[in-house]
Structures are given as structure tokens and as C-alpha cells.
Amino acid sequence: MTTTKVSAPIHRISTTEFIALIGMMFATIAFSIDAMLPALPDIAAELSPDRPTLAQLILTSFVFGMGIGTLFTGPLSDRFGRKAVILWGAVLYMFGALLAYAAPTLEMMLAARVIQGLGAAGPRVVAMALVRDLYSGREMARIISFAMLVFTIAPAVAPLIGAAIIAGFGWHSIFLAFVLFSMISVGWLMIRQPETLPPPLRRSLAFAPLWLATKEALGQRQMQLSILVQTLIFGALFGTISSVQQVFDLTYDMADSFPFWFAAIALCSAPAAPLNGWLVIRLGMRPLIRRALFAQVAMSAIVLVVLASGGMGTSEVWAYFAWSVTVFAMLGFTIGNLNALALEPLGHIAGLAASLMGALATVGGAALGAVIGQLYNGTAVPLAIGVGIVCLVGGLVMMKMPREGA
């Protein structure tokens, strides 16, 4: 028997369709977080009027559930196949969304969001393993980069969709939109994408082989450094997202136009992903990641001087806007490349490796981002300092990253 990544009879869909499909899988996370942003004031007024800041936990509870879920979805997909785990993850995701739709209290809402996050771990992590089944090295980084273009468009439209739903049907109905989105994306997967992990290549869930595979994955230098750098980048991202509405609302008094500002930030940063897909073949993953992180350090230093001086008056919001674009664009030049670097030597345990990486980086990044977000003091100055510091550390760590294959 020949050992191949994908058995010969399996039909591959076109690269363009595959990229769009993986992008939809990735976008589940962005849509589930960003569509909630315009709803937070209404949710706070209805479910936690005495402590409105508790509504922010609706975002972090989802991320927490997703981080925990990523520990399990990868190994399960290595045992039962990619499509089955994505399907059952989507079922759990939709159940959590429906439970949140009907939640009468904030406590039940948070529990529902944890469940929703657990389910979202399926599309997020297993989609990455699915890509690794078919591609490797710089070609894998290229595919992920173009898929990230779809991922970056989701934050652009999600707050606008959320605001439209609130205006027409009330904030509860946002959760029905989550159900519809999941049905479309997973239905597309089930109908069009063949299974990429045939039964002969699947791994046991017995403790001993799982433990050996975990030791192998975490023992890889590329995996260790990739997790650390991703944690720092996610910390910068989650800190920025958790503060962005407060900055536009409280600092610049632009609450009504916030969804449009956020959409503009996402759209302006979107070209970074396909540009990375073009550059990564020519320059390699490590140089692009380093340059993106050090460029972000420079941009944070510049905006810090502008914000601290207070000399731009009402035009200051444009400096914050431009800086926010660079934070989101940084993801396009880093996350896909870091995933490809980490999984390059671990194709035979891609599901487990993707789970470990996703869980550790997401939970660590969420905790770091919460700390950065809590530094908000009425200005974006602490945020710029926090993002600049974590990106500087990330760039220095990348100096130690082993060179990838071609």
C-alpha cells in the first residue's frame, strides 16, 4: 500500500474554490466576534444595566470556549476525519447560537457563548489541518494568505450586518445570522470538498500515541516559537478589538459611525493577505514575519508621539484609524506564515499540532489582549504602547526561528 497524503481516487476542487471555502471557515471566528460589537450597548442595557462593562465578556467568553475547543478538535479530526469533526463542531456552534438567542440572563448568555466558541473551534482548527493535508511549505502559506483575504473581509461587513440586524429585528437576531452563516459554509464543505484524510492514515485516540504526538509537536523548535509569536500577535489584536469601540465612542464621540469606521479599517487592511501570498514565494516566511512585526513597532511609536502630543485636534482620529489599519494588516503578513512554519515538519500529525498551537496561542493571546484592553484610560496611548511592546518582543523572537524549507 502506498502512503500518500490524499488517496488517488479523491477529486480535488479547484484552487480558487478551495481558497474561498477555507476563507469561509476562517471567517466564522471573525463574524462571531465582530458582529457582536454594535450590540454590546443594547445587551448591557438589557442584561447588565448596573454593570455595563460586563457585556464585554460576551466576546472573551467566546474566545475562551474556542481556545478550549481547539485542544480536542485536531486530535478528533486525526481520528475521525476532517469533515466529520467540522460538521459536528458546526452543530455545537449553532446550538450555542440558538441558546444565546433565547438567553434571559447574562450568565446564560455567557455560557451559550462558551458553547458557541467550543463549536467554532472545529472550522477554525480543522480547516488548517485540511490545508496541510493538501499543501506544505511556502505553497501552504500562499493558500492560507489568500484564504485570509476572505477572513479580513468579514470584520468589514460584520459590524454593519450586526447594526442592520439590531435596527430591523433587535440584537437577539444576530445569533440567528450566526446559524445561517454556519449552515452555508459547512453545507458548502460537505457538498463540494472531498475528505482529505483517508481511513488508512487516521490516528488512534489512545493516550500513549497522543502523548507521544504531543511531545513531538511541542518539541519542535518551529512550533514553540510560532506559538509564542502568535500569542503576542493575538494579544495585540484582541487588545485592539476590545478597545476599538470605546476609542471611537468615548474618545472621539463617534459611536453612531463606528461600524463604518471599523469596516474601513478591515477593508484597508485586506490587501495585506494576498500581497503576502505573492511575496512569500519570493522572500520566504521568516523575513516577511520579521519585517511586519518591526514595521508595526515603528508605526506604534509614530502614533504614540502623535497621540501624546495632542496637537492634531479633531484630525487625531485619522492617525488612530491609520494605525489600526496597520495592526490588522500585520495579521496578513504573520499568522498564515507562522502556521505554515509550525506545521511544515508535522504533516503526519497536522490536526493535533494545529489544535495545540491554536489553543495555546488563542488562550494566551486572549489573556494578553484583556490586559492591554484594560489599560484604556480615555485615550489610545496605552494601547499603542502595549501593541508596540508585544510586537517588538515578537520580532526579536523571530530572529531565532529556524529557516523553513522551500
Backbone torsions as a table, in degrees:
resi	resn	phi	psi	omega
1	MET	NA	134.4	179.6
2	THR	-87.1	133.0	179.5
3	THR	-94.6	106.6	178.5
4	THR	-126.0	162.4	-179.5
5	LYS	-66.8	-39.8	179.2
6	VAL	-134.5	128.7	-177.2
7	SER	-64.0	152.7	-172.2
8	ALA	-57.8	-40.9	-175.5
9	PRO	-67.5	-15.0	-175.1
10	ILE	-70.1	129.0	179.0
11	HIS	-90.9	130.3	178.2
12	ARG	-92.6	137.5	171.8
13	ILE	-75.2	167.6	-178.1
14	SER	-63.2	155.6	180.0
15	THR	-60.9	-39.8	-179.7
16	THR	-61.9	-46.9	179.3
17	GLU	-66.1	-38.5	179.6
18	PHE	-62.0	-43.8	179.2
19	ILE	-62.3	-44.2	179.8
20	ALA	-63.3	-39.6	180.0
21	LEU	-65.5	-47.3	178.8
22	ILE	-63.6	-37.9	176.4
23	GLY	-59.2	-39.8	176.7
24	MET	-64.1	-39.0	177.5
25	MET	-61.6	-46.9	178.8
26	PHE	-62.1	-37.9	-174.7
27	ALA	-68.1	-15.0	177.3
28	THR	-54.4	-41.4	-177.4
29	ILE	-68.5	-51.1	-177.9
30	ALA	-60.5	-42.8	-179.0
31	PHE	-65.1	-39.2	-177.2
32	SER	-68.5	-25.5	179.5
33	ILE	-93.6	-52.0	-169.9
34	ASP	-73.4	-29.4	177.6
35	ALA	-67.4	-18.3	-179.9
36	MET	-81.7	-19.3	-172.7
37	LEU	-56.5	-47.7	-180.0
38	PRO	-68.1	-17.9	-176.8
39	ALA	-85.6	-15.2	-172.9
40	LEU	-57.8	-43.9	178.1
41	PRO	-61.5	-40.2	179.5
42	ASP	-68.8	-39.6	178.1
43	ILE	-64.3	-42.4	178.9
44	ALA	-62.3	-42.0	-179.2
45	ALA	-65.2	-31.8	-176.7
46	GLU	-91.3	-39.8	-172.2
47	LEU	-105.4	-22.1	178.4
48	SER	-145.1	61.7	-175.6
49	PRO	-63.4	-29.3	-178.3
50	ASP	-78.5	-25.7	-179.7
51	ARG	-136.0	78.5	-174.7
52	PRO	-62.4	-25.0	-179.1
53	THR	-66.9	-18.3	179.1
54	LEU	-64.8	-22.1	178.7
55	ALA	-61.8	-23.8	177.8
56	GLN	-62.3	-23.1	179.5
57	LEU	-66.0	-16.4	177.1
58	ILE	-63.7	-30.9	176.6
59	LEU	-78.2	-48.9	-175.6
60	THR	-70.5	-29.9	178.0
61	SER	-66.2	-37.9	176.4
62	PHE	-63.2	-46.9	-179.7
63	VAL	-63.0	-38.8	178.7
64	PHE	-62.3	-47.7	178.9
65	GLY	-60.9	-40.5	179.2
66	MET	-64.3	-42.2	179.6
67	GLY	-62.2	-42.1	177.5
68	ILE	-66.2	-42.2	-177.7
69	GLY	-62.6	-32.1	-178.3
70	THR	-66.0	-18.8	176.7
71	LEU	-67.2	-25.6	-171.8
72	PHE	-107.8	-32.1	-171.3
73	THR	-66.3	-37.6	179.5
74	GLY	-63.2	-54.7	177.2
75	PRO	-58.4	-37.8	177.8
76	LEU	-63.3	-37.4	179.6
77	SER	-72.4	-29.6	174.8
78	ASP	-67.7	-24.9	-178.9
79	ARG	-93.5	-43.6	-171.3
80	PHE	-108.9	-2.6	-179.5
81	GLY	101.5	157.4	-174.8
82	ARG	-70.6	-46.9	-171.8
83	LYS	-66.7	-39.0	-178.0
84	ALA	-63.5	-42.1	-178.0
85	VAL	-70.6	-38.8	175.7
86	ILE	-62.3	-41.1	-179.5
87	LEU	-62.5	-50.1	-177.9
88	TRP	-70.6	-29.9	172.7
89	GLY	-63.5	-39.6	178.5
90	ALA	-65.7	-37.9	176.6
91	VAL	-60.7	-44.9	178.7
92	LEU	-65.3	-40.1	178.0
93	TYR	-59.8	-46.3	-178.8
94	MET	-68.8	-35.4	176.0
95	PHE	-62.2	-44.9	178.1
96	GLY	-62.3	-38.8	179.2
97	ALA	-64.6	-42.8	179.1
98	LEU	-67.2	-36.7	177.2
99	LEU	-65.6	-40.2	177.1
100	ALA	-65.8	-36.3	178.3
101	TYR	-58.4	-37.8	-175.9
102	ALA	-97.4	-0.7	-173.2
103	ALA	-63.1	125.4	179.3
104	PRO	-89.1	-13.4	-177.5
105	THR	-132.0	161.3	178.1
106	LEU	-65.6	-36.6	-179.4
107	GLU	-61.3	-45.0	178.3
108	MET	-67.9	-35.2	177.1
109	MET	-60.6	-44.9	-179.6
110	LEU	-65.3	-40.5	177.5
111	ALA	-62.6	-40.8	178.8
112	ALA	-64.7	-38.0	179.7
113	ARG	-68.8	-33.7	174.2
114	VAL	-62.2	-44.7	178.0
115	ILE	-61.5	-43.4	178.3
116	GLN	-60.6	-41.1	177.7
117	GLY	-65.2	-38.8	176.2
118	LEU	-58.0	-44.2	-180.0
119	GLY	-68.3	-36.5	-178.9
120	ALA	-66.2	-20.5	178.5
121	ALA	-62.3	-27.4	179.3
122	GLY	-61.0	-63.1	178.0
123	PRO	-57.7	-36.3	-175.2
124	ARG	-67.8	-53.6	-172.8
125	VAL	-81.2	-44.4	-175.0
126	VAL	-68.6	-31.6	175.8
127	ALA	-60.4	-37.9	178.1
128	MET	-65.6	-41.8	177.9
129	ALA	-66.5	-35.2	178.1
130	LEU	-62.0	-41.3	176.2
131	VAL	-63.2	-42.8	-179.0
132	ARG	-65.8	-27.7	176.6
133	ASP	-62.2	-31.2	-172.9
134	LEU	-105.8	-22.6	-174.9
135	TYR	-138.0	162.9	177.4
136	SER	-150.2	167.1	174.5
137	GLY	59.1	-141.1	-176.7
138	ARG	-67.0	-28.9	177.4
139	GLU	-66.8	-37.9	174.7
140	MET	-63.2	-43.4	178.1
141	ALA	-60.9	-37.3	179.0
142	ARG	-65.4	-44.9	179.9
143	ILE	-61.8	-45.7	-179.2
144	ILE	-64.8	-37.2	-179.6
145	SER	-61.4	-44.9	179.4
146	PHE	-70.5	-34.1	175.4
147	ALA	-65.5	-32.3	178.8
148	MET	-65.8	-19.9	176.4
149	LEU	-61.9	-42.8	175.8
150	VAL	-63.8	-40.6	179.1
151	PHE	-60.3	-38.7	-177.6
152	THR	-78.0	-21.5	176.3
153	ILE	-73.0	-31.6	-178.1
154	ALA	-56.6	-46.4	177.2
155	PRO	-62.3	-24.0	-179.9
156	ALA	-70.0	-42.2	-175.2
157	VAL	-94.7	-22.5	-173.6
158	ALA	-60.1	-49.6	178.7
159	PRO	-63.5	-33.9	177.4
160	LEU	-66.3	-42.6	176.3
161	ILE	-62.7	-44.4	178.2
162	GLY	-59.2	-44.7	179.8
163	ALA	-64.0	-39.6	179.2
164	ALA	-66.0	-40.8	179.3
165	ILE	-64.9	-42.6	178.9
166	ILE	-60.3	-44.3	-178.1
167	ALA	-65.4	-36.2	-175.4
168	GLY	-92.5	-34.5	-170.8
169	PHE	-132.9	-3.5	-176.6
170	GLY	92.3	157.8	-172.7
171	TRP	-66.7	-25.6	179.5
172	HIS	-57.6	-34.7	-173.1
173	SER	-70.3	-11.4	175.2
174	ILE	-58.2	-34.6	-177.9
175	PHE	-70.4	-27.3	173.9
176	LEU	-69.5	-32.8	175.4
177	ALA	-64.6	-35.6	175.9
178	PHE	-61.6	-42.8	179.4
179	VAL	-61.3	-45.9	-179.3
180	LEU	-62.8	-43.4	179.6
181	PHE	-59.9	-45.0	-178.9
182	SER	-65.5	-39.9	179.0
183	MET	-61.8	-40.7	-179.0
184	ILE	-68.2	-49.7	-174.7
185	SER	-67.6	-45.2	-178.3
186	VAL	-73.5	-35.0	175.2
187	GLY	-60.6	-41.3	176.2
188	TRP	-59.4	-45.8	178.9
189	LEU	-59.8	-48.8	-174.5
190	MET	-65.4	-33.3	-177.3
191	ILE	-81.5	-39.8	-167.7
192	ARG	-104.8	-34.1	-172.5
193	GLN	-93.4	118.9	175.0
194	PRO	-66.5	155.3	174.7
195	GLU	-62.3	134.6	-176.3
196	THR	-100.7	-6.2	179.8
197	LEU	-123.1	92.7	-177.9
198	PRO	-66.8	155.7	-177.1
199	PRO	-51.3	-38.5	-179.2
200	PRO	-62.1	-21.0	-177.3
201	LEU	-100.2	3.2	-177.3
202	ARG	-80.2	153.3	-172.3
203	ARG	-109.4	153.8	179.7
204	SER	-73.4	153.6	173.9
205	LEU	-94.3	8.6	178.0
206	ALA	-60.9	149.1	-173.0
207	PHE	-61.1	-45.4	-174.1
208	ALA	-58.8	-51.6	179.3
209	PRO	-66.3	-33.0	177.3
210	LEU	-64.6	-41.6	180.0
211	TRP	-65.5	-41.8	178.5
212	LEU	-64.3	-41.2	179.4
213	ALA	-66.4	-37.9	178.2
214	THR	-63.7	-44.3	178.1
215	LYS	-62.4	-40.4	178.6
216	GLU	-63.0	-45.5	-177.8
217	ALA	-65.0	-48.8	-177.1
218	LEU	-75.2	-13.1	176.9
219	GLY	-83.1	-12.2	179.6
220	GLN	-76.8	128.3	-179.0
221	ARG	-59.8	-40.6	179.8
222	GLN	-62.4	-39.6	178.9
223	MET	-66.5	-45.8	-178.6
224	GLN	-58.1	-50.5	-177.0
225	LEU	-71.2	-33.9	177.9
226	SER	-64.0	-42.5	178.2
227	ILE	-61.3	-44.5	-178.6
228	LEU	-63.2	-46.4	-178.3
229	VAL	-68.5	-40.0	177.2
230	GLN	-62.4	-38.4	177.1
231	THR	-59.2	-43.9	179.6
232	LEU	-65.5	-42.5	-179.2
233	ILE	-67.3	-43.5	177.7
234	PHE	-63.8	-34.1	175.6
235	GLY	-60.5	-43.6	176.8
236	ALA	-63.1	-42.9	-178.5
237	LEU	-65.7	-51.6	-177.4
238	PHE	-66.0	-34.9	175.7
239	GLY	-63.5	-40.4	178.3
240	THR	-67.1	-44.9	-178.7
241	ILE	-65.2	-41.6	-177.8
242	SER	-67.3	-22.5	-177.7
243	SER	-100.1	-17.5	-167.3
244	VAL	-62.0	-40.3	-179.6
245	GLN	-69.0	-39.4	177.7
246	GLN	-62.4	-39.8	-179.3
247	VAL	-63.6	-48.9	-179.3
248	PHE	-68.6	-33.5	-177.3
249	ASP	-81.0	-59.2	-171.7
250	LEU	-84.7	-36.8	-177.6
251	THR	-80.5	-43.4	-174.4
252	TYR	-113.3	2.2	176.0
253	ASP	54.9	49.5	-178.3
254	MET	-128.0	40.4	-176.6
255	ALA	-61.0	-40.7	-176.3
256	ASP	-66.5	-34.4	-178.2
257	SER	-95.5	4.3	-177.0
258	PHE	-53.8	-46.7	-179.1
259	PRO	-56.9	-33.8	-179.9
260	PHE	-74.3	-38.5	174.7
261	TRP	-61.9	-43.7	-178.7
262	PHE	-65.7	-39.8	176.7
263	ALA	-61.6	-41.8	179.5
264	ALA	-64.6	-39.0	177.4
265	ILE	-60.0	-47.9	-177.9
266	ALA	-65.0	-42.9	-178.4
267	LEU	-67.8	-39.8	179.4
268	CYS	-67.4	-28.3	-179.8
269	SER	-89.1	-13.6	-174.7
270	ALA	-58.9	-38.4	-178.4
271	PRO	-61.6	-14.7	-178.6
272	ALA	-60.9	-39.1	-176.6
273	ALA	-65.9	-53.3	177.7
274	PRO	-65.8	-31.2	176.1
275	LEU	-63.4	-39.8	176.0
276	ASN	-62.8	-40.3	178.7
277	GLY	-60.4	-31.0	178.6
278	TRP	-80.7	-39.8	-175.3
279	LEU	-78.7	-30.6	-171.0
280	VAL	-64.2	-32.7	178.5
281	ILE	-66.1	-32.9	-175.5
282	ARG	-87.6	-38.4	-172.7
283	LEU	-105.8	-24.5	-175.5
284	GLY	95.3	161.9	-173.6
285	MET	-75.5	-46.4	-175.4
286	ARG	-59.4	-48.8	179.6
287	PRO	-60.7	-38.5	180.0
288	LEU	-65.1	-42.3	180.0
289	ILE	-63.0	-47.0	-179.4
290	ARG	-60.0	-47.6	-177.5
291	ARG	-63.6	-39.4	179.8
292	ALA	-64.4	-41.5	-178.1
293	LEU	-69.2	-44.3	179.9
294	PHE	-70.1	-32.0	174.4
295	ALA	-64.1	-37.2	178.5
296	GLN	-67.9	-35.0	174.9
297	VAL	-59.9	-45.2	-179.8
298	ALA	-64.3	-43.1	179.9
299	MET	-64.9	-38.0	178.5
300	SER	-66.4	-37.4	177.7
301	ALA	-65.4	-40.3	-180.0
302	ILE	-65.2	-48.6	-178.0
303	VAL	-67.9	-30.3	177.2
304	LEU	-62.5	-43.2	178.0
305	VAL	-63.0	-42.7	-179.3
306	VAL	-64.1	-47.9	-177.3
307	LEU	-68.5	-39.6	-177.9
308	ALA	-69.6	-30.5	-178.9
309	SER	-73.8	-30.8	179.8
310	GLY	64.6	21.5	-174.5
311	GLY	-91.7	-3.8	-176.0
312	MET	-94.2	-7.9	178.2
313	GLY	60.8	-133.4	-177.9
314	THR	-68.5	-17.3	178.3
315	SER	-77.3	-6.4	-177.8
316	GLU	-60.9	-31.8	-179.7
317	VAL	-59.8	-31.2	179.4
318	TRP	-70.0	-32.8	175.5
319	ALA	-66.5	-42.9	177.3
320	TYR	-64.0	-41.9	178.6
321	PHE	-58.7	-50.5	-178.6
322	ALA	-60.9	-40.8	178.7
323	TRP	-64.6	-41.8	178.7
324	SER	-60.2	-38.0	176.9
325	VAL	-59.2	-42.2	-179.0
326	THR	-66.7	-32.8	178.3
327	VAL	-65.5	-46.0	179.4
328	PHE	-68.8	-38.3	179.1
329	ALA	-63.4	-32.5	179.7
330	MET	-56.2	-34.3	179.2
331	LEU	-60.7	-38.1	-178.4
332	GLY	-64.1	-25.8	-179.1
333	PHE	-98.8	1.4	-172.5
334	THR	-129.1	-55.0	-168.0
335	ILE	-62.9	-48.7	178.4
336	GLY	-60.6	-41.7	179.1
337	ASN	-65.2	-40.7	179.3
338	LEU	-65.3	-40.4	176.2
339	ASN	-62.2	-44.0	179.8
340	ALA	-64.0	-41.2	177.5
341	LEU	-60.4	-44.7	-176.2
342	ALA	-68.7	-39.0	-174.7
343	LEU	-86.8	-10.5	-177.4
344	GLU	-51.9	-48.2	-179.7
345	PRO	-89.6	7.3	-171.4
346	LEU	-125.6	31.2	-177.7
347	GLY	-60.6	-30.4	-177.7
348	HIS	-74.4	-15.4	175.5
349	ILE	-132.1	43.0	-172.6
350	ALA	-61.2	-38.2	-178.8
351	GLY	-64.2	-50.6	178.9
352	LEU	-62.1	-44.0	-178.4
353	ALA	-62.8	-43.1	178.6
354	ALA	-64.1	-36.2	178.4
355	SER	-64.5	-49.7	-179.5
356	LEU	-59.5	-47.0	-178.7
357	MET	-62.8	-47.1	-178.6
358	GLY	-63.6	-42.7	-177.9
359	ALA	-65.6	-51.0	-176.1
360	LEU	-66.1	-44.1	-178.4
361	ALA	-69.7	-38.1	-177.8
362	THR	-70.1	-50.2	-179.2
363	VAL	-64.2	-44.5	177.9
364	GLY	-63.5	-41.7	178.8
365	GLY	-66.3	-37.9	178.2
366	ALA	-64.2	-41.9	178.5
367	ALA	-64.8	-44.4	179.0
368	LEU	-65.1	-41.6	179.1
369	GLY	-64.4	-35.8	177.5
370	ALA	-63.1	-39.9	178.4
371	VAL	-64.7	-46.0	179.8
372	ILE	-63.2	-42.1	-179.4
373	GLY	-64.2	-35.9	-178.4
374	GLN	-71.7	-10.1	178.0
375	LEU	-77.2	-5.7	-178.6
376	TYR	-56.1	128.1	-176.3
377	ASN	-128.4	24.3	-176.7
378	GLY	99.8	-10.1	175.6
379	THR	-133.5	169.7	177.8
380	ALA	-91.8	7.2	-177.7
381	VAL	-61.0	-51.1	179.3
382	PRO	-60.9	-33.4	178.7
383	LEU	-64.8	-44.7	179.0
384	ALA	-62.7	-39.3	178.0
385	ILE	-63.7	-47.7	-178.8
386	GLY	-61.0	-46.2	-179.9
387	VAL	-64.5	-42.0	179.2
388	GLY	-60.8	-41.1	-178.2
389	ILE	-66.7	-48.3	-176.5
390	VAL	-66.4	-34.3	178.2
391	CYS	-70.8	-34.2	175.4
392	LEU	-63.3	-45.3	178.0
393	VAL	-62.6	-42.6	179.4
394	GLY	-61.6	-41.6	178.2
395	GLY	-63.9	-38.9	178.2
396	LEU	-67.3	-38.4	176.8
397	VAL	-62.7	-40.0	-178.9
398	MET	-62.6	-21.9	176.1
399	MET	-62.2	-21.3	-178.8
400	LYS	-97.8	-2.1	-175.6
401	MET	-70.0	128.7	177.4
402	PRO	-60.5	152.1	-178.9
403	ARG	-72.1	136.4	-179.8
404	GLU	-83.6	167.3	173.8
405	GLY	-76.9	171.7	-178.5
406	ALA	-71.1	NA	NA
